[in-house]
Amino acid sequence: MDQYEYKVVSVQAIVSEGDIARGIAGEKIGSQVEISLCDLAKQGYEYYREFAVPVKVATGCFSKKIGRELTFVVMVFRRLVR
């Protein structure tokens, strides 16, 4: 059975309000994700899948109260262990 090494990276895309208004936000996001894909491919990783990870944000340093919830998208890559 094959064994894999995994790497997880968050999907971070930066666009401006102007990019959205001009209709180019999707293209910019795609370009930024493509850079991540290509960089990891050069290291021998292949894209495996993505996950939406719910995150609960605590209010204050020592607080156990949950202020809000966010969802982050992470991409999972893998490469064969030889």
C-alpha positions, 0 to 999 in steps of 0.5 A: 500500500502506498504511503503519502506525506501530506501538506496543508495550506490555507487558501488566501486570496487578496482582491480589492473592491475595485477588482470585484467591480471590474469583474477581475476578482475571480481571475486574480484569485485563480492566479493566486491559487495557481501559484500555490499549486505550482510551487508545491508541484515543484516540491513533488506534491500533488493536489489531493482535496480541499476542506472547509474548516470551521473556526470558533473565535474566542473573545479576549486572551483568556476568555472561553466565550465564543465571539464568532465563527469563521470558515477557512478553506484549506488545500491538502497536497500529498506526495508519495513517500519513497 
